[in-house]
Amino acid sequence: MNEGHQVRVKVRTVHAVYTGDLFVPAKRKRFSDVINDPESTFINLTDVRMNDGPEKIEHLSLNKYLIESIRNV
């Protein structure tokens, strides 16, 4: 089992706003450590809602270069 914790985040891109859970591995302390990891181009979110809509997306990968802002919720 992967050790770490989930952080609920709101990610704003040019096209939409996504709210979902971002996994932060035990070797990282903050979600910003995951975002700033130079070895990864994408972040993975689970239990995602797009634009606060009713549809739930189980898993979504977002290109980090399309992110305008990200914050804890």
Sequence and secondary structure as in RCSB ss.txt:
>XXXX:A:sequence
MNEGHQVRVKVRTVHAVYTGDLFVPAKRKRFSDVINDPESTFINLTDVRMNDGPEKIEHLSLNKYLIESIRNV
>XXXX:A:secstr
   EEEEEEEEEESS EEEEEEEEETT  SHHHHHT TT SEEEEEEEEETT S EEEEEEEEGGGEEEEEE 
